Amino acid sequence: MKECAICGKAPVVGHTVTHRGKLKKQGGVGRRTVRVNRRRFLPNLQRATILLNGTIRHARVCTQCLRSGRVVKAPSRRALQLPKEAAHSS
């Protein structure tokens, strides 16, 4: 589903309005609305590995949550592994 796992941001419905004509200010008879098309504004979701309630999971998170710091990104697998020197010494 196209929804942010943190803030719940989801698609919003809107319109694109098409106009025809020259502005009155520029010597025309004014702008006329030709058609109104329905459209959806989708949130900018990114797949991220996050820490949620102490567990690592993949989630679709909006970029505003990522940039504002509302999301705690999970450490990489390489960071979770022990260094080779420490593993061999014990």
N, C-alpha and C positions, 0 to 999 in steps of 0.2 A: 504494500500500500504506500502511496506517496504522502508520507507524513513523517515529520521529525520525531524521533524517539524521545527527545528531551523536552521540547517546548510544545509539540503537537501541531506545528504549523502545517497546513494542508493546502491543496489547490483552492483558488478563489475564482469566482466567475465574474466576468466583466464584458466590455464591449469594445470593438474597434469601430469608430465612426468615420465613414468616408464622405468627404465634402467635394463639391464642385463649384466653380465660379470664382470671380475676382472680388476682392474685398472692396467695400464701398470707399474706404480711405484711398484706394488705388484707382478709383474711377469706375468700378464695376457696380453691379446691382446687389452685391452681397453674396455671402457664402450660402450654399444650399446643402442640406444633408441628403445624400443619395441613398445610402443604406447603412444599417447598423447590424454588424455581425457579432454573434456571441463568441466569446473565447475564454480560455482558462489561463490564469496566471499560476504557473507551477513554482513551488519553492525550490531553491537550489540545494538539493540533497546530495550528500557525499557519503559513501560507504566508509565507515571508520571502525577501528577496533578500540573499544572504550572499556573503562572500568565502571560497572554499574552494580551497586550494592556488594562490592567486594569480588565480583566475578568478571572475568574477561569475556566480552561478547562482541559480535559484529552488529552494527546498527546503522541505519540511515539517519544522518544528522544534518541539519541545515548549517550552512556556512556561517550564519550569524552566531549560532551556539558555539561553533568551533573557534571563531575569532574572539568572542567575548570571554572565553575561559569557562563556560558553563559545563564543558565536557572535559573529563579527565581521560586523556588518551592512555591506553594500556602500554606497558613497556614492551619492547620488541622481544622476540624469542631469544635473540642473541644476548640481550641484557639479563635475561633470566638464567641463562646457563652459567655455570661456574667457569672461571678461567682455567685453562689446561694446567698451568703451574700449580694451582691450588688443589686440583683434582688428583694430580700425581703425587703430591707430597704426603697425602694422608694414607 
